[in-house]
Structures are given as C-alpha cells and as structure tokens.
C-alpha cells in the first residue's frame, strides 16, 4: 500500500513538473520578440550604427547631401482664387506683416498674402526689410476637406478687404460664382485621382514588441516619426513629406512597459500625390515590406488581410503609373508643390 501511495505521489509530482515546463515553454513562445542590445550583436567598431539593407535607393544617412528645404510655393491660378491688390505706393515688408490677419485660413482653406519684391521682381511671402510694389491675396480652391464654398469665398473677400484697408490698397476681387465652380471642378478631379496605398505586414507566429519593430525597421532606412507608433523613410530633400510611413498602435507604443506589449501587425503607407515619382515610392514600399516580412517572420497582405501576389502587385504598379501620367498632364505632378497643397 505504501509503495502504491509513493508511486502515485511521484507520478503526481512528475505531472506537475511537466505542466509547469509546458506552460513555461508556452509563455516563452508567446512572449513578444524583443529588440537585441546593439553591443551584443555588432562589432565594437560598428556599435550604434545600423546600415539600410536596401542599397539601391539612397536613404536618410547615406552619402548624398540633402538639399535645403524648398520655399513656400507662390499662389497659382491653377489651384487658387487670386485677387491682385493695387498699391498707391510701394510698401515695406514691416507694414504688410503688421496688416496680416491673425489667422491664415478661410474656413478649411489656406489664405495667403504675397508681394512682388521690388529688388528681385519675384513673388514671395512678405518679409521684414523688403519693399513690395504689388501685392496679391489668395485662397486655395480645394483640398482634402472639399471645394471652396460660398461662405468661405465671402470670408475670403472680407479678409482681403480688411487687409487692403490697412495698407491703402485696392483689391480686384474675382467673381464668386466663377471661383466656386472652378473649385468644384478641381475637387472632382482631385477626388478621382487621390490615392493612399497601404500594405500590412502580419506576424505568422510570435508577436512583436514596439522596440523590436523599431530596431528592425531602422535596418531598412526608417527613422522615428513625430508621433509615437510612427516611423518614416525620409525623402531625399529635407523638409518634404516622407516616402513611406510605418505605423503601429500608438497606445501600445506609449505603454508603461512596452516590452510586454504584443503587436501582430504593422502598416506601411504611401501618400501617392505627396511623393515625387522619381523617388520610386511604390517599388521601395514593396521592397521594404518584403524585407520586413522576411526579417520578422511575417507575411505581406492588403488592409483586409488578403495575401498579395506578385501579379496583384504588378497590377497596382501599372495603375499607379497611369495615375502619375494623369496628374502630370494636369500640371499637378505627384510631389510637386501644387500637388502637395491640393492633396492635403
């Protein structure tokens, strides 16, 4: 009897040990993958330095020198309602700046004042120390909030007139109905040619921690974005919109202990109209999606979770080329100042 009891006791202990080992293994298996300490996996001479894997395309930190950010684009009749302002005499930049309205928006549309510089003979935003021989006021006809409407146009007229009263100018205001009709036509074109592409990288097995995602994405040229849970591949020119964005759950990124947070997908985004065609943005987006999926043991899908075949990717690329051509024909080439303003 004692032998039987002892045998059962031993058997029970073994079962408990086996269960404990199983659950420990299960916990390790389901634990989010963590970032590795840089010093433990890189030679001393390379510590703190991570090179992009996609060498065909210069990324932030490569050898080229990024040009200076471009200046704000001038008002353009293609996408703006413009009111020339006649002056009795040239005015100083200080006087123009003092007369500007407190807000530079009319409803949901940007409002701007520009001056013709007496020395350079170029239109520019007013600056102190300069003299202007002509001025003009403008409001954007359309953006992603929709077309300029009657109320917004009326507010534009009032704002322009108040400014002119302050600098003794006389505005030549456009006809409201003409500009509102132009706004609707421009908005219709923009709505039909606005593309924001999304690819999703899904975890096959183990989930990922935010630090693991950030460390892995950095290998392929991503840098930290302006908000938590966002990384970007910068454009070649400083100050321009990113070529590709990478996003994951913001709340997870801000968790008290991010190492315990588990993520099973990341989203790659391309705002087509905002990025210059010469950046080859979709090709780079595809490359980095495949590279991340391979590195992180994931798979590439669309935003509905459906796997994307090479044939499907080729169709998207072909349609994208057609879109680029149509935007260029309308003088709104992707990545141009006018396109970035219209598709914003």
C-alpha positions, 0 to 999 in steps of 0.5 A: 500500500505504501509503495502504491501511495509513493508511486502515485505521489511521484507520478503526481509530482512528475505531472506537475513538473511537466505542466509547469515546463509546458506552460513555461515553454508556452509563455516563452513562445508567446512572449513578444520578440524583443529588440537585441542590445546593439553591443551584443550583436555588432562589432565594437567598431560598428556599435550604434550604427545600423546600415539600410539593407536596401542599397539601391535607393539612397536613404536618410544617412547615406552619402548624398547631401540633402538639399535645403528645404524648398520655399513656400510655393507662390499662389497659382491660378491653377489651384487658387482664387487670386485677387491682385491688390493695387498699391498707391505706393510701394510698401515695406515688408514691416507694414504688410506683416503688421496688416496680416490677419491673425489667422491664415485660413478661410474656413478649411482653406489656406489664405495667403498674402504675397508681394512682388519684391521690388529688388528681385521682381519675384513673388514671395511671402512678405518679409521684414526689410523688403519693399513690395510694389504689388501685392496679391491675396489668395485662397486655395480652391480645394483640398482634402476637406472639399471645394471652396464654398460660398461662405468661405469665398465671402470670408475670403473677400472680407479678409482681403478687404480688411487687409487692403484697408490697412495698407491703402490698397485696392483689391480686384476681387474675382467673381464668386460664382466663377471661383466656386465652380472652378473649385468644384471642378478641381475637387472632382478631379482631385477626388478621382485621382487621390490615392493612399496605398497601404500594405500590412505586414502580419506576424505568422507566429510570435508577436512583436514588441514596439522596440523590436519593430523599431530596431528592425525597421531602422535596418531598412532606412526608417527613422522615428516619426513625430508621433509615437507608433510612427516611423518614416523613410525620409525623402531625399530633400529635407523638409518634404513629406516622407516616402513611406510611413510605418505605423503601429498602435500608438497606445501600445507604443506609449505603454508603461512597459512596452516590452510586454506589449504584443503587436501582430501587425504593422502598416506601411503607407504611401501618400501617392500625390505627396511623393515625387515619382522619381523617388520610386515610392511604390517599388521601395514600399514593396521592397521594404515590406518584403524585407520586413516580412522576411526579417520578422517572420511575417507575411505581406497582405492588403488592409483586409488581410488578403495575401498579395501576389506578385501579379496583384502587385504588378497590377497596382504598379501599372495603375499607379503609373497611369495615375502619375501620367494623369496628374502630370498632364494636369500640371499637378505632378505627384510631389510637386508643390501644387500637388502637395497643397491640393492633396492635403 
